[in-house]
């Protein structure tokens, strides 16, 4: 495969473009994750799990951006929003579990959460 790819005259430019796009996408993810963590430290909604569930609809942004656009900036922006949502929702879920579930049963609740999450993955 390397020989075939190197035989193509523009392979160096193509690799450089891919690296720049990947770097832009990873920077977008990082910015969104840091912003989500900072907002999770500052903002405490009255019903955090409801807000987290509603924000989960933002998971669809990166696949939609990939499907309908070739713009690296648009895909990076979608990844910013996605990473923000993932970090913020995970922070809210974890802190809510720690606040509401008694210490004696928290590990059991966590194991059931993981079991249900993994078992339901094939369903979609």
CORCOR-V779695 format. One record per helix or strand of 3 or more residues. SS is the DSSP state (H for helix, E for strand). FROM is the first residue (numbers start at 0). LEN is the number of residues. Records with the same first field share a line. If there is no record, write none. Layout:
SS: FROM-LEN, FROM-LEN
This chain:
H: 1-6, 10-32, 47-21, 71-29, 102-21
